[in-house]
Amino acid sequence: MNEFTPSESNAGDAAPQDTSLRRRTVVGAAAWAAPVIVASVASPSAAASMQGLTLKLVVPDTAEVGTLAQEAVYATVLVGGVPAVGKSVTFMVVDVALGGFGGDGSQMVTVITDESGIAYPPSMVLKEVGDVAVTATVDDRGETALITVTEPVSTGTIAFKQSSVNAAAASTFALAGALTRTAGRVYPAEVALVYPAGFSGPETAQVDQATGEFVVPGITAGSVDGSITASAPGYGTATVAITLVLGYIETEQAYYRAGKGFPAPYGTYVITGKVNRVTPGVALPATVTLAWNTTSGDNYANVTGLVDGQTVNVDPSTGAFTLPTLTPIDTGRGIDGIVTLSTVEIRSTGYQAMTIALVNRPQDLVSLKESTVPAAIAFKPGEIKDISGNANSSSVTRAITYPAGFTGPATVAVNASGAYTIRGVKAPEYITAGPLSVQGPTIGTMISAGRLFVL
């Protein structure tokens, strides 16, 4: 596709040539057919000599509405049959309403030829069905070709990595998504983005041609919540809801035993946490509020003595808070030996909430042992951290499960005292969140769990 052999008839034919546009045959139903080379239009004297400049414009016969891969349109420049390096080639779409070049759909772009004498313009955007005329000029040579543009057919689906995310107010962040294609189809070169009022970001994002994945960098949040939409012809649309937050709430750990009669430290807890600011200049909240969400009936709240809806004061300078002492007063509605799980959400308006789980389980069963790994661990995009905890478990090696996009070691060694450190956990470059878990004594059980997120 990148090679060109000069035509002998072009080189030696001094007769006048028909320079009118020629309609090409539509080949098959592919996204775009094999490229067509349109012969150069040169003066008879120049065409008769191989010492002159020869220009060849290559375009696809047909293409669907959308964005072509960058190498689908290009021009080759030869001087005396030798690739011309450093030549300025100007590409133009005759009717900008039908198409353009690059993310902004420019009508005209100028590109320098490479060491092979080839100039590749930015990816071409085809906006409407019809015949799109493209020209290429260099020095006194000009070429014109037509692309027959058709309606796109359904080629797959598009989705963001998450349907909703939290982002720091007024921050700059990235999102990720992926296309899933129908067998035999090709991925588009890019997806188009639409932002809510007050948000800004790139108009398009490049699609990885091997995986279909895309990352949208450099999104700037506005002052109110909104949704961002990504689309590609034939793939439909995907939407992610953005909730703006001033910061997040964290607690020491994610799981606590809450059954009456458990020996220390399982029976009574002093649960501490912190409200963290991520937007500079914002005052910390005065209080946080507790909200019950139980899977075993409202009466399970009696296990702890905590009250649904009660507020807890927040230190105005550090953001620290201490919940009322968790002192189990009942065994809950579960049967001994059966897990009875309830969660308490700690909330404050404008901040990402934190949820802790309370587990009613006899002390001799350890599949949900508590851990000192923090319940919430915040990362910046691409940041690498070590995560330490104590699983109150014997010396073993345990498997680790990460949220999608995070990477790190597959296992961690727990020493005789239960302490462990997971080294080199790396966050992705885009906003995401999900659970981190360390496997317990049997498959499907945990000795610790927390939530990792990028904010």
C-alpha positions as CSV (number, residue, x, y, z in Angstrom):
1,M,0.0,0.0,0.0
2,N,2.9,2.3,0.7
3,E,4.9,1.4,-2.5
4,F,4.4,2.9,-5.9
5,T,5.8,2.0,-9.3
6,P,5.5,4.7,-12.0
7,S,3.3,3.8,-15.0
8,E,5.2,3.6,-18.3
9,S,2.1,5.0,-20.1
10,N,2.0,8.0,-17.8
11,A,5.7,8.7,-18.3
12,G,5.7,8.6,-22.1
13,D,2.2,9.7,-23.1
14,A,2.3,13.3,-24.3
15,A,-1.3,13.4,-25.5
16,P,-3.9,15.5,-23.7
17,Q,-5.5,13.6,-20.8
18,D,-9.1,13.6,-19.6
19,T,-9.0,15.3,-16.2
20,S,-12.7,14.9,-15.3
21,L,-13.6,13.0,-12.1
22,R,-14.1,9.3,-12.6
23,R,-16.6,7.3,-10.5
24,R,-15.2,4.0,-9.2
25,T,-16.9,0.7,-8.8
26,V,-18.1,-0.1,-5.3
27,V,-16.3,-3.3,-4.2
28,G,-18.0,-5.5,-1.7
29,A,-19.5,-4.4,1.6
30,A,-16.3,-3.8,3.6
31,A,-15.8,-0.5,5.5
32,W,-13.6,0.6,2.7
33,A,-12.3,-1.2,-0.4
34,A,-8.8,-1.5,-1.9
35,P,-7.2,1.9,-2.6
36,V,-7.3,3.3,-6.0
37,I,-4.4,5.3,-7.5
38,V,-5.4,8.2,-9.7
39,A,-2.9,9.1,-12.5
40,S,-1.2,12.5,-12.2
41,V,-2.2,15.4,-14.4
42,A,0.9,17.0,-15.7
43,S,1.9,19.1,-18.7
44,P,3.0,17.0,-21.8
45,S,6.6,18.1,-21.5
46,A,6.8,17.2,-17.8
47,A,5.0,13.9,-18.3
48,A,7.3,12.9,-21.1
49,S,10.4,13.1,-18.8
50,M,11.1,10.9,-15.8
51,Q,13.2,13.7,-14.6
52,G,10.0,15.7,-13.7
53,L,7.8,15.5,-10.6
54,T,5.1,12.9,-10.4
55,L,2.2,13.0,-7.9
56,K,-0.1,10.0,-7.2
57,L,-3.2,10.4,-4.9
58,V,-4.5,7.2,-3.2
59,V,-8.0,7.0,-1.8
60,P,-10.5,4.1,-1.1
61,D,-13.2,3.5,-3.6
62,T,-15.9,3.4,-1.0
63,A,-16.2,4.1,2.7
64,E,-18.9,4.3,5.4
65,V,-19.8,7.5,7.2
66,G,-17.3,7.9,10.0
67,T,-13.5,8.1,10.3
68,L,-11.0,6.4,8.0
69,A,-7.8,5.0,9.3
70,Q,-5.0,7.5,8.7
71,E,-3.2,5.4,6.0
72,A,-6.4,5.1,3.9
73,V,-5.7,8.4,2.1
74,Y,-2.2,9.4,1.1
75,A,-0.1,10.8,-1.7
76,T,3.2,9.7,-3.2
77,V,5.6,12.2,-4.8
78,L,8.5,11.1,-7.1
79,V,11.1,13.2,-8.8
80,G,12.8,11.5,-11.6
81,G,11.4,8.2,-10.4
82,V,13.0,8.7,-7.0
83,P,10.9,9.3,-3.8
84,A,10.9,13.0,-3.0
85,V,11.6,13.7,0.6
86,G,10.5,16.9,2.4
87,K,7.9,18.0,-0.2
88,S,4.9,19.9,1.0
89,V,1.6,18.2,-0.1
90,T,-1.7,20.1,0.4
91,F,-4.8,17.9,0.8
92,M,-8.3,19.4,0.5
93,V,-11.9,18.2,0.7
94,V,-13.8,20.2,-1.9
95,D,-17.0,20.4,0.1
96,V,-16.2,20.7,3.9
97,A,-19.8,19.8,4.7
98,L,-19.2,16.3,3.5
99,G,-15.8,15.6,5.1
100,G,-12.6,16.9,6.6
101,F,-9.3,16.1,8.1
102,G,-8.4,15.5,11.8
103,G,-10.4,15.9,14.9
104,D,-11.6,19.4,13.9
105,G,-12.6,18.4,10.4
106,S,-10.3,20.8,8.7
107,Q,-11.0,21.4,5.0
108,M,-7.3,21.7,4.1
109,V,-4.1,20.4,5.6
110,T,-0.5,20.4,4.4
111,V,1.8,17.4,5.1
112,I,5.5,16.9,4.4
113,T,6.6,13.7,2.5
114,D,8.6,11.1,4.4
115,E,11.7,9.2,3.4
116,S,9.5,7.1,1.0
117,G,8.1,10.2,-0.7
118,I,4.7,9.6,1.0
119,A,2.5,12.2,2.7
120,Y,-0.2,11.0,5.1
121,P,-2.8,13.6,6.1
122,P,-4.6,13.2,9.5
123,S,-7.4,10.7,9.7
124,M,-10.2,11.7,7.3
125,V,-13.7,12.3,8.7
126,L,-16.6,11.4,6.3
127,K,-19.7,13.3,7.4
128,E,-22.5,12.4,5.0
129,V,-23.5,9.9,2.3
130,G,-22.5,10.9,-1.2
131,D,-19.4,11.5,-3.3
132,V,-16.6,13.3,-1.5
133,A,-14.0,14.9,-3.7
134,V,-10.4,15.0,-2.4
135,T,-7.5,16.9,-3.9
136,A,-3.7,16.8,-3.4
137,T,-1.3,19.4,-4.8
138,V,2.4,19.8,-4.8
139,D,4.3,22.5,-6.7
140,D,2.4,22.7,-10.1
141,R,0.9,19.2,-9.9
142,G,-2.6,18.4,-8.8
143,E,-4.7,15.3,-8.3
144,T,-8.5,14.9,-7.6
145,A,-10.3,11.7,-6.6
146,L,-13.7,10.6,-5.4
147,I,-14.7,8.6,-2.4
148,T,-18.2,7.1,-2.5
149,V,-19.6,7.4,1.0
150,T,-22.3,5.0,2.2
151,E,-24.5,4.6,5.3
152,P,-22.7,2.7,8.1
153,V,-23.9,-0.7,9.0
154,S,-24.1,-2.1,12.5
155,T,-20.6,-3.2,13.3
156,G,-20.6,-3.7,17.1
157,T,-21.1,-1.9,20.4
158,I,-19.4,0.8,22.5
159,A,-19.1,1.2,26.3
160,F,-17.2,3.1,28.9
161,K,-15.4,1.1,31.5
162,Q,-17.9,2.4,34.1
163,S,-21.4,3.7,33.7
164,S,-20.8,6.3,36.4
165,V,-17.8,7.8,38.1
166,N,-16.9,10.4,40.7
167,A,-14.5,13.1,39.7
168,A,-13.0,15.9,41.8
169,A,-14.7,19.3,41.1
170,A,-12.8,21.5,38.6
171,S,-10.2,18.7,38.1
172,T,-8.7,17.3,34.9
173,F,-9.2,13.6,34.5
174,A,-9.4,10.8,31.9
175,L,-12.0,8.1,31.1
176,A,-11.6,4.8,29.3
177,G,-13.9,2.6,27.1
178,A,-13.9,-0.1,24.5
179,L,-15.5,-1.1,21.3
180,T,-16.7,-4.7,20.6
181,R,-16.8,-5.4,16.9
182,T,-18.8,-7.8,14.8
183,A,-16.8,-10.6,13.2
184,G,-15.3,-9.4,9.9
185,R,-15.6,-5.7,10.7
186,V,-12.9,-3.2,11.4
187,Y,-12.6,-0.8,14.3
188,P,-13.0,2.9,13.5
189,A,-9.9,5.1,13.8
190,E,-11.5,7.1,16.6
191,V,-14.6,7.8,18.6
192,A,-16.4,11.2,18.9
193,L,-17.1,12.8,22.3
194,V,-19.8,15.1,23.5
195,Y,-19.6,16.9,26.9
196,P,-22.2,18.5,29.2
197,A,-22.3,22.3,29.7
198,G,-19.3,23.5,31.6
199,F,-17.1,20.4,30.8
200,S,-14.4,20.4,28.1
201,G,-12.2,17.8,26.5
202,P,-10.9,16.4,23.2
203,E,-13.5,16.1,20.4
204,T,-12.2,12.6,19.5
205,A,-10.2,9.7,21.0
206,Q,-8.1,7.2,19.1
207,V,-9.1,3.6,19.1
208,D,-6.5,0.9,19.6
209,Q,-6.8,-1.2,16.4
210,A,-5.8,-4.4,18.2
211,T,-8.1,-4.2,21.2
212,G,-10.8,-1.7,20.4
213,E,-10.0,0.2,23.6
214,F,-9.8,4.0,23.9
215,V,-8.8,6.5,26.5
216,V,-10.1,10.1,26.7
217,P,-7.5,12.2,28.4
218,G,-7.6,15.9,29.4
219,I,-11.3,16.1,30.4
220,T,-11.9,19.2,32.6
221,A,-14.9,19.0,35.0
222,G,-17.4,21.8,35.2
223,S,-19.3,23.0,38.3
224,V,-22.3,20.7,38.1
225,D,-22.8,17.0,37.5
226,G,-23.3,15.8,33.9
227,S,-22.9,12.9,31.4
228,I,-20.3,12.4,28.7
229,T,-21.2,10.5,25.5
230,A,-18.9,8.6,23.1
231,S,-20.0,7.4,19.7
232,A,-18.8,5.8,16.5
233,P,-20.7,5.1,13.3
234,G,-22.1,1.6,13.4
235,Y,-21.3,1.2,17.1
236,G,-24.0,3.4,18.7
237,T,-23.3,5.5,21.8
238,A,-22.1,5.0,25.3
239,T,-22.7,7.4,28.3
240,V,-20.9,7.8,31.6
241,A,-22.5,9.8,34.4
242,I,-20.0,12.2,36.2
243,T,-20.7,13.1,39.8
244,L,-18.5,15.9,41.1
245,V,-17.1,15.4,44.6
246,L,-15.0,17.7,46.9
247,G,-13.2,14.7,48.3
248,Y,-13.7,11.3,49.8
249,I,-14.3,9.5,53.2
250,E,-12.1,6.7,54.5
251,T,-12.1,4.4,57.5
252,E,-9.3,2.2,59.0
253,Q,-10.7,-1.1,57.6
254,A,-13.6,-2.5,55.6
255,Y,-14.9,-5.4,57.7
256,Y,-15.7,-5.6,61.4
257,R,-17.1,-8.4,63.5
258,A,-20.2,-7.4,65.3
259,G,-21.6,-10.4,67.2
260,K,-22.4,-10.3,70.9
261,G,-20.2,-12.4,73.1
262,F,-17.1,-12.4,70.8
263,P,-13.9,-12.1,72.7
264,A,-11.8,-8.9,72.3
265,P,-11.2,-7.3,70.0
266,Y,-14.2,-8.6,68.1
267,G,-16.9,-7.5,70.5
268,T,-16.2,-3.8,70.8
269,Y,-14.6,-1.3,68.3
270,V,-13.7,2.3,68.2
271,I,-14.0,3.0,64.4
272,T,-12.1,6.0,63.2
273,G,-12.0,7.7,59.8
274,K,-11.1,10.8,57.9
275,V,-12.7,13.2,55.4
276,N,-10.2,14.0,52.7
277,R,-10.3,17.1,50.5
278,V,-9.3,16.9,46.9
279,T,-10.5,20.4,45.8
280,P,-8.3,23.1,47.2
281,G,-9.8,25.9,49.3
282,V,-13.0,24.0,50.2
283,A,-13.9,23.8,53.9
284,L,-14.3,20.4,55.5
285,P,-17.8,19.4,56.5
286,A,-18.8,19.8,60.1
287,T,-20.3,16.3,60.4
288,V,-20.7,13.0,58.7
289,T,-24.0,11.0,58.8
290,L,-24.5,7.2,59.3
291,A,-26.9,5.4,57.1
292,W,-27.9,1.7,57.5
293,N,-28.2,-0.7,54.5
294,T,-28.8,-4.2,55.8
295,T,-29.5,-7.4,53.9
296,S,-30.9,-9.1,57.0
297,G,-33.5,-6.8,58.3
298,D,-33.5,-3.5,60.0
299,N,-33.2,-5.1,63.4
300,Y,-29.6,-6.0,62.6
301,A,-28.8,-2.4,63.5
302,N,-29.3,-3.5,67.1
303,V,-26.2,-5.6,66.9
304,T,-24.0,-2.5,67.1
305,G,-25.8,0.1,69.0
306,L,-25.2,2.5,66.2
307,V,-28.3,4.6,65.1
308,D,-29.4,5.1,61.5
309,G,-29.2,8.8,60.7
310,Q,-27.1,9.9,63.5
311,T,-24.4,12.5,62.9
312,V,-20.7,12.5,64.0
313,N,-18.5,15.6,64.4
314,V,-15.6,16.1,62.0
315,D,-12.4,17.8,63.1
316,P,-12.4,21.1,61.1
317,S,-8.6,21.1,60.6
318,T,-7.7,17.4,60.0
319,G,-11.0,15.9,58.8
320,A,-10.7,13.1,61.4
321,F,-13.8,11.6,63.1
322,T,-14.6,8.8,65.5
323,L,-17.8,6.8,65.4
324,P,-19.7,6.0,68.6
325,T,-18.2,2.9,70.1
326,L,-19.5,-0.2,68.4
327,T,-20.7,-2.5,71.2
328,P,-22.8,-5.4,70.1
329,I,-26.0,-5.8,72.1
330,D,-27.5,-8.7,70.2
331,T,-26.4,-11.6,68.1
332,G,-28.6,-10.3,65.3
333,R,-31.2,-12.1,63.3
334,G,-28.8,-14.7,61.8
335,I,-28.2,-18.2,63.2
336,D,-24.9,-18.9,64.8
337,G,-22.5,-20.2,62.2
338,I,-24.2,-18.3,59.4
339,V,-22.9,-15.0,58.2
340,T,-25.3,-12.1,58.8
341,L,-24.0,-9.1,56.9
342,S,-24.9,-5.5,57.2
343,T,-23.3,-2.3,56.0
344,V,-23.1,1.2,57.3
345,E,-22.5,4.1,54.9
346,I,-20.7,7.2,56.1
347,R,-21.9,10.2,54.2
348,S,-21.3,13.9,53.8
349,T,-22.8,16.1,51.1
350,G,-20.3,16.6,48.2
351,Y,-17.9,13.9,49.3
352,Q,-17.5,10.3,48.1
353,A,-19.2,8.1,50.7
354,M,-17.5,5.2,52.5
355,T,-19.2,1.9,53.3
356,I,-18.1,-0.5,56.0
357,A,-19.4,-4.1,56.5
358,L,-20.4,-5.6,59.9
359,V,-20.2,-9.4,60.0
360,N,-21.9,-11.5,62.6
361,R,-20.0,-14.8,62.6
362,P,-18.7,-17.1,65.3
363,Q,-15.0,-16.6,66.2
364,D,-13.9,-20.1,65.0
365,L,-14.9,-19.3,61.4
366,V,-12.3,-17.2,59.7
367,S,-13.5,-16.8,56.1
368,L,-14.2,-13.1,56.7
369,K,-11.6,-12.2,59.2
370,E,-11.1,-8.5,59.7
371,S,-8.1,-6.7,58.3
372,T,-6.4,-3.5,59.0
373,V,-6.0,-2.7,55.2
374,P,-7.8,0.7,54.8
375,A,-11.3,0.5,53.5
376,A,-10.6,3.2,50.9
377,I,-7.3,3.8,49.2
378,A,-7.1,6.7,46.7
379,F,-4.7,6.9,43.8
380,K,-3.8,9.5,41.3
381,P,-3.9,8.4,37.7
382,G,-0.9,6.1,37.1
383,E,0.2,6.3,40.7
384,I,2.1,3.3,42.3
385,K,1.6,2.5,46.0
386,D,2.4,-0.2,48.5
387,I,-0.6,-1.5,50.5
388,S,-0.1,-3.0,54.0
389,G,-2.5,-4.7,56.3
390,N,-2.8,-7.4,58.9
391,A,-5.1,-10.4,58.3
392,N,-4.7,-12.1,61.7
393,S,-3.7,-15.2,59.8
394,S,-0.9,-17.7,59.9
395,S,2.1,-17.6,57.6
396,V,0.7,-18.3,54.1
397,T,0.8,-17.0,50.5
398,R,-2.6,-15.6,49.4
399,A,-3.9,-14.7,45.9
400,I,-4.9,-11.0,45.2
401,T,-7.8,-9.7,43.1
402,Y,-7.6,-6.1,41.8
403,P,-10.2,-3.8,40.4
404,A,-10.2,-3.7,36.6
405,G,-7.4,-1.5,35.3
406,F,-5.2,-1.9,38.4
407,T,-2.1,-4.1,38.3
408,G,0.2,-5.6,40.9
409,P,1.6,-8.9,42.2
410,A,-0.6,-11.9,41.9
411,T,0.1,-13.1,45.5
412,V,1.2,-11.8,48.8
413,A,3.0,-13.5,51.7
414,V,1.3,-13.2,55.1
415,N,3.8,-13.6,57.9
416,A,3.3,-15.4,61.2
417,S,1.8,-12.4,62.9
418,G,-0.7,-11.8,60.0
419,A,1.1,-8.8,58.5
420,Y,1.5,-8.4,54.8
421,T,2.5,-5.7,52.2
422,I,1.4,-5.7,48.6
423,R,4.1,-3.9,46.8
424,G,3.9,-1.9,43.6
425,V,0.1,-1.6,43.1
426,K,-0.4,0.6,40.0
427,A,-3.5,2.6,39.1
428,P,-4.6,3.1,35.5
429,E,-4.4,6.4,33.8
430,Y,-8.1,7.0,34.0
431,I,-10.8,7.3,36.6
432,T,-12.1,4.0,38.0
433,A,-12.9,2.2,41.3
434,G,-13.4,-1.3,42.6
435,P,-12.7,-3.8,45.3
436,L,-9.3,-5.1,46.3
437,S,-9.4,-8.6,48.0
438,V,-6.9,-11.0,49.5
439,Q,-8.0,-14.6,49.3
440,G,-8.8,-16.4,52.6
441,P,-8.3,-20.0,53.6
442,T,-10.6,-21.3,51.0
443,I,-11.6,-20.2,47.5
444,G,-14.2,-17.5,47.5
445,T,-13.4,-16.3,51.0
446,M,-11.4,-13.2,52.0
447,I,-9.0,-12.3,54.8
448,S,-9.2,-8.7,53.8
449,A,-10.9,-6.3,51.5
450,G,-10.8,-2.6,50.6
451,R,-11.8,-0.3,47.8
452,L,-9.3,1.3,45.4
453,F,-10.2,4.2,43.3
454,V,-8.6,6.8,41.1
455,L,-9.6,10.4,41.8
